[in-house]
Amino acid sequence: MPKRGFKSITLKESVYADLEKTYRQNKAILEREGVDSLSSFVARIISTYIVDKESGRMQHFNIYENVIRIKDKKLGRIVDVDYRKDEMYCGLCESTDCVHTGYAWGIYKHYRTMP
C-alpha cells in the first residue's frame, strides 16, 4: 500500500529493471538535478514525456513576475499560469493539475537551471 498522497503503478519486471539500471548509471548527475530516488526519476520521465507531447499544442508565450503565459493552440487562446506557494495555478482551468500547469512546470524548471 503506498503512503498517503501517493499512488502506485504496475510495471513489467523487465521495464522496472531497465529503469532501475538507467537510474543507477546516472545517479550522480540526477542527484545534482534534484532527482534523488527511482520514483522521482520515473516521475521526471513521465513529466518530460507529457511536456514533449503537449509541446505541439502549447507554446511558451512569455514570463513576467510569477506568471507564465502559454499559447494553447488547441483552444486558440493565451493561458496564464501563476506560480504561487510552490505550486502552479492555471487561471483557465482553475486548477493546479492540468496540461497547462504541467507545461508551465517544464518551462519553470528550464529557466531555473539557466545560468
Secondary structure, 3 states (H helix, E strand, C coil): CCCCCCCCCCCCHHHHHHHHHHHHHCHHHHHHCCCCCHHHHHHHHHHHHHHHHHCCCEEEEEEECCEEEEEECCCCEEEEEEEECCEEEECCCCECCCHHHHHHHHHHHHHHCCC
